[in-house]
Amino acid sequence: MSNNYRELFQPAHTLIGMGCINEIPRYIDALNANKALIVSDTGLVKVGTVKKVTDVLDNAGKPYEIFDEVVPNPTTAVVKAASETLQKGKCDYVIGIGGGSPLDVAKAVGILAVNGGEIRSYEGVNKTNKPGLPLIAINTTAGTGSEVTRDYVITDEEKKIKMLMVDSNCLAYLAIDDPQLMLDMPPHLTAATGMDAITHAIEAYVCKSSFPYSDGLALEAVRLASKSLKRAVQEGNNVDARTDMCWAEYMAGLAFSNSGLGLVHAMAHQLGGFYNMPHGVANAILLPYVMEFNSLVCKERFVQIAKVLGIKTHNMTADQSSNAAIEYIKELSYELNIPPLSSLGFNPCDVITLSLNALDDTCLSDNPRTPSLVDVQNIYMNAFEGK
C-alpha cells in the first residue's frame, strides 16, 4: 500500500544573509558540544575564508581542530584522513566550510563517527541507522546546495565512480549562507556553481518525484538564478546578486533534496569520477542535451521553465517554448564561458563504460524518461561534439 503523505527534509536551523556567521556561537551553545572538527580545503584557508569563521569561534572561546586537505571530487582516502583527525582531536561535532566537496566530507565524517565502518557501505538511500554528529554546514559557493540537502557524494578512487549517498541522518544541524564568504569567489567558480544550482532546480522540477512544495522552490530558484547569475559572475562584489544566488541555490537544494534529480547528475557523476571534472561544469555541459531528451515526455514542465527564465511564451507553441528554454541554457553556458567537453579530457573510447555506470547511478531512477544505453551514449557524444 502506498503512502498518502510526504516527508520533508531540511536542516534543523538555517541562516541566510550578510554577517550571519556571527550567530554561530549561540547555536553551538545550544548543542552543548565541546570541540569542532573544521573540514575545509587549503584554498579557502589561503584566501582567508576559513579565518573569517575561526575568528568568530576564537572570539567566543570555541575550540576546534582544522582538517584542510579536502580536494575536488573527494575520495574515500580523504574521508578516512578527516575521520582520523576527528578521532585524534576528540571532536564531538563538525563544521564544514566550503562548497560541495568540503561539506560532503564533513557529512561523511559525521556519519562514520556514529555509525562506524567504511563510507563505501553507505552508498545508496538511507543506509545508516543513527544520525551523524551535529553538523554546521557553512556554504561558500552558490551552487551545490550541500548545506541543505540529505545528499553527499564521495569518489571511490579504485572503481573511478562517484558514490551518491542519500540519507536524512546527514542533514545539517545548522546551515549557513553568508554572502560575505562568496564575494571573493572567482568568476569561473561562480559560473560553474551557479549552473549547478540551475541544474538542481530544473531536474527537481521535471523529475518523477516532484510535488507542489519542490515545484515552487525549483521554479523560484530558476527565476532568481536567471536574473542574478550573470551579474554575480561579472560583478563579484555585488552583494545583491550574491544574496539572490544564496537564495537560489538554497531553494534548489531544498527542492531536489525533497524530490530528486535525474539523468544530468547520473551522467555528470561519471565525468567527475573518471576525469576529476568539476561537478558544476559537467552539469552545465550536459544539462541542455538532457533537457532535449526529457522534453518529449514533460513538455509542459519545460514551458513553465521557459516562463520563469523570462522567455515570452504567449505566442509560442509548447514545442517552441520548450526549445527556447533549452537554447537559453546553452546560450547562458556560452556567455559564462563554461568550457566545452572536448577540452576537459573526455575520451570517446570511454563512452560505453561511462554510460553503463550512469545507468547504475542512484539519481537515474527519478528521471522523467528512462534512457537506454544508446540514449546515454548519444547524449555524451552530442555534448562532446557540441551538436
HELIX and SHEET records of a PDB file:
HELIX    1   1 CYS A   20  GLU A   23  5                                   4    
HELIX    2   2 ILE A   24  LEU A   31  1                                   8    
HELIX    3   3 THR A   42  LYS A   46  1                                   5    
HELIX    4   4 THR A   49  ASN A   59  1                                  11    
HELIX    5   5 THR A   76  GLY A   89  1                                  14    
HELIX    6   6 GLY A  100  ASN A  115  1                                  16    
HELIX    7   7 ILE A  119  TYR A  122  5                                   4    
HELIX    8   8 SER A  168  CYS A  170  5                                   3    
HELIX    9   9 PRO A  179  LEU A  181  5                                   3    
HELIX   10  10 PRO A  187  VAL A  206  1                                  20    
HELIX   11  11 PRO A  212  GLN A  234  1                                  23    
HELIX   12  12 VAL A  239  ASN A  258  1                                  20    
HELIX   13  13 LEU A  263  TYR A  275  1                                  13    
HELIX   14  14 HIS A  279  ASN A  294  1                                  16    
HELIX   15  15 LYS A  299  VAL A  308  1                                  10    
HELIX   16  16 ALA A  318  GLU A  335  1                                  18    
HELIX   17  17 LEU A  341  SER A  343  5                                   3    
HELIX   18  18 PRO A  348  ASP A  350  5                                   3    
HELIX   19  19 VAL A  351  LEU A  359  1                                   9    
HELIX   20  20 THR A  362  ASP A  366  5                                   5    
HELIX   21  21 LEU A  373  GLU A  385  1                                  13    
SHEET    1   A 6 HIS A  13  ILE A  16  0                                        
SHEET    2   A 6 LEU A 174  ASP A 177  1                                        
SHEET    3   A 6 LEU A 135  ASN A 139  1                                        
SHEET    4   A 6 TYR A  93  GLY A  98  1                                        
SHEET    5   A 6 ALA A  36  VAL A  39  1                                        
SHEET    6   A 6 TYR A  64  PHE A  67  1                                        
SHEET    1   B 3 GLY A 124  VAL A 125  0                                        
SHEET    2   B 3 ILE A 161  VAL A 166  1                                        
SHEET    3   B 3 ASP A 151  ASP A 156 -1                                        
END                                                                             
